[in-house]
Amino acid sequence: MSLLGQLKNIHLVYFSKPKSDRVLYRAVRRQRVTSILELGIGNLDRTLRLIAMAGRLQGHMAQIAYTGIDPFDARSTNLKPLHLKHAHQSLHGSGAKIKLVPGDVGDGLTRMANALLGTDLVIMHTPQILKPCSGAWFYFPRILHHATEIFQEELSEGEEQSVQYRTISHEEIDHLAQSVSGRRVA
């Protein structure tokens, strides 16, 4: 990696704004991520920085796979609008393998689970993105491997609402998957 690439990575890991995103950049650096799944796209600029950092660490952008599952044009009015065409244009310029799945996040994850095997990094925006009773949890464990890191966005309460990322353990995912699978009809 070039010196400029190393400096960009150092900036992202230690000095980027907002500060809460640094945990995601550290995960990309630590895991040498090649595949990213984002459930509900939060910020396209941050997503592009994550993809670029992963590409720099791998040495070739074509080795990076990114999947974004989001309602896009059908987002609720309380979320910032994000059009599928705009997201497609922005992300495909990165040089990574990009898959954008429009629609409900739970349904999209259910449809794409077999194509997402071995995902290195999972980012879930807003805690309500997958409800604990969602059938999509049944399919979630199959996309993970032993080193997959899963982060869920949490909004802090108070005068200034800020975003933090909580790590979700594999045990918590397994518990949610088992609680849903117990209710499934064979």
C-alpha positions as CSV (number, residue, x, y, z in Angstrom):
1,M,0.0,0.0,0.0
2,S,1.2,3.5,-0.8
3,L,2.2,6.0,1.8
4,L,-0.8,8.1,0.8
5,G,-3.1,5.1,1.3
6,Q,-1.6,4.5,4.7
7,L,-2.2,8.1,5.7
8,K,-5.8,8.0,4.5
9,N,-6.4,4.9,6.6
10,I,-4.8,6.4,9.7
11,H,-7.0,9.5,9.2
12,L,-10.1,7.4,9.0
13,V,-9.3,5.2,12.0
14,Y,-8.1,8.0,14.4
15,F,-9.4,11.4,13.2
16,S,-12.5,10.9,11.0
17,K,-15.8,12.7,11.9
18,P,-18.2,11.7,13.2
19,K,-16.2,9.9,15.9
20,S,-18.7,7.1,16.1
21,D,-17.8,5.8,12.6
22,R,-14.2,5.1,13.7
23,V,-15.2,1.7,15.2
24,L,-16.3,0.7,11.7
25,Y,-13.0,1.8,10.1
26,R,-11.1,-0.1,12.8
27,A,-13.1,-3.2,12.1
28,V,-12.2,-3.0,8.3
29,R,-8.6,-2.6,9.2
30,R,-8.5,-5.3,11.8
31,Q,-10.4,-7.9,9.7
32,R,-9.0,-7.0,6.3
33,V,-12.6,-7.0,5.1
34,T,-13.5,-8.2,1.6
35,S,-17.3,-8.3,2.0
36,I,-19.6,-5.8,3.6
37,L,-23.4,-6.0,4.2
38,E,-25.3,-2.9,5.2
39,L,-28.9,-3.3,6.3
40,G,-30.4,0.1,5.8
41,I,-27.9,2.4,4.2
42,G,-26.9,5.2,6.6
43,N,-24.5,7.5,4.8
44,L,-23.3,7.0,1.3
45,D,-20.1,9.0,1.9
46,R,-19.2,6.8,4.8
47,T,-20.0,3.7,2.8
48,L,-17.7,4.9,0.0
49,R,-14.9,5.5,2.6
50,L,-15.4,2.0,4.1
51,I,-15.2,0.4,0.6
52,A,-12.2,2.5,-0.4
53,M,-10.3,1.6,2.8
54,A,-11.1,-2.1,2.3
55,G,-9.8,-1.9,-1.3
56,R,-6.6,-0.2,-0.2
57,L,-6.0,-2.9,2.4
58,Q,-6.6,-5.7,-0.1
59,G,-4.6,-4.0,-2.8
60,H,-7.3,-4.3,-5.5
61,M,-10.8,-2.8,-5.4
62,A,-12.3,-5.7,-7.5
63,Q,-11.8,-8.0,-4.5
64,I,-14.3,-6.0,-2.4
65,A,-18.0,-7.0,-2.4
66,Y,-20.6,-4.6,-1.0
67,T,-24.3,-5.4,-0.5
68,G,-26.8,-2.8,0.6
69,I,-30.3,-3.7,1.5
70,D,-32.6,-0.7,1.9
71,P,-36.1,0.5,1.0
72,F,-34.5,3.3,-1.1
73,D,-37.3,5.2,-2.8
74,A,-39.9,3.8,-0.4
75,R,-38.2,5.0,2.8
76,S,-40.4,6.4,5.5
77,T,-40.6,10.1,5.8
78,N,-38.6,10.2,9.1
79,L,-35.5,9.0,7.2
80,K,-33.3,11.0,4.9
81,P,-34.4,10.2,1.3
82,L,-32.1,7.9,-0.7
83,H,-32.9,7.1,-4.3
84,L,-31.8,3.8,-5.7
85,K,-30.4,5.4,-8.9
86,H,-28.3,7.8,-6.9
87,A,-26.9,5.1,-4.7
88,H,-26.2,2.9,-7.7
89,Q,-24.3,5.7,-9.5
90,S,-22.3,6.7,-6.4
91,L,-21.3,3.2,-5.3
92,H,-20.5,1.7,-8.7
93,G,-17.9,4.3,-9.3
94,S,-15.9,2.8,-6.4
95,G,-14.8,-0.2,-8.5
96,A,-16.0,-2.8,-6.0
97,K,-18.6,-5.4,-6.7
98,I,-21.8,-3.7,-5.7
99,K,-25.3,-5.3,-5.1
100,L,-28.2,-3.0,-4.1
101,V,-31.3,-4.7,-3.0
102,P,-34.4,-2.5,-2.8
103,G,-37.3,-3.3,-0.5
104,D,-37.9,-4.3,3.1
105,V,-34.7,-5.2,4.9
106,G,-36.0,-8.5,6.3
107,D,-37.3,-9.6,3.0
108,G,-34.1,-8.6,1.2
109,L,-32.0,-10.5,3.7
110,T,-34.2,-13.6,3.3
111,R,-33.8,-13.4,-0.5
112,M,-30.1,-12.8,-0.5
113,A,-28.9,-15.0,2.4
114,N,-27.3,-17.7,0.2
115,A,-25.5,-15.1,-1.8
116,L,-24.0,-13.5,1.3
117,L,-22.2,-16.5,2.8
118,G,-19.0,-15.5,4.5
119,T,-19.7,-11.8,5.0
120,D,-16.9,-10.1,7.0
121,L,-18.7,-7.0,8.2
122,V,-22.4,-6.4,8.9
123,I,-23.8,-2.9,9.7
124,M,-27.4,-2.5,10.8
125,H,-28.8,1.0,10.9
126,T,-31.4,1.9,13.4
127,P,-32.4,-0.7,16.0
128,Q,-35.8,-1.3,14.3
129,I,-34.3,-2.4,11.0
130,L,-34.9,-6.1,11.9
131,K,-37.4,-6.7,14.6
132,P,-36.6,-9.5,17.1
133,C,-39.6,-11.5,15.7
134,S,-38.5,-11.1,12.1
135,G,-38.2,-14.3,10.2
136,A,-35.0,-12.9,8.6
137,W,-33.1,-13.8,11.8
138,F,-33.5,-17.5,10.8
139,Y,-31.3,-16.8,7.8
140,F,-28.8,-14.5,9.5
141,P,-26.4,-17.1,11.0
142,R,-25.7,-18.6,7.6
143,I,-24.1,-15.4,6.2
144,L,-21.6,-15.2,9.1
145,H,-18.3,-16.9,9.6
146,H,-16.3,-17.2,12.9
147,A,-14.7,-13.7,12.5
148,T,-17.6,-11.7,11.2
149,E,-18.2,-8.5,13.1
150,I,-21.7,-7.2,13.4
151,F,-22.5,-3.6,14.4
152,Q,-25.9,-2.1,15.2
153,E,-26.5,1.6,15.2
154,E,-28.0,3.0,18.4
155,L,-29.2,6.5,18.9
156,S,-28.3,8.0,22.3
157,E,-31.0,10.0,24.1
158,G,-30.5,13.5,25.4
159,E,-30.3,17.0,24.1
160,E,-27.9,16.1,21.3
161,Q,-28.8,12.9,19.7
162,S,-25.7,11.0,18.7
163,V,-25.0,7.7,17.0
164,Q,-23.0,4.9,18.6
165,Y,-22.4,1.4,17.3
166,R,-23.0,-1.6,19.5
167,T,-21.3,-4.9,18.7
168,I,-23.7,-7.8,18.4
169,S,-22.2,-11.2,19.4
170,H,-22.7,-14.4,17.4
171,E,-24.4,-15.9,20.4
172,E,-27.0,-13.1,20.4
173,I,-27.6,-13.7,16.7
174,D,-27.9,-17.5,17.3
175,H,-30.4,-16.8,20.1
176,L,-32.6,-14.6,17.9
177,A,-32.4,-17.2,15.1
178,Q,-33.4,-20.0,17.4
179,S,-36.3,-18.0,18.9
180,V,-37.7,-17.4,15.4
181,S,-37.0,-21.0,14.1
182,G,-39.0,-22.4,17.0
183,R,-42.0,-20.6,15.7
184,R,-41.6,-21.6,12.1
185,V,-43.9,-24.2,10.6
186,A,-42.1,-27.1,8.8
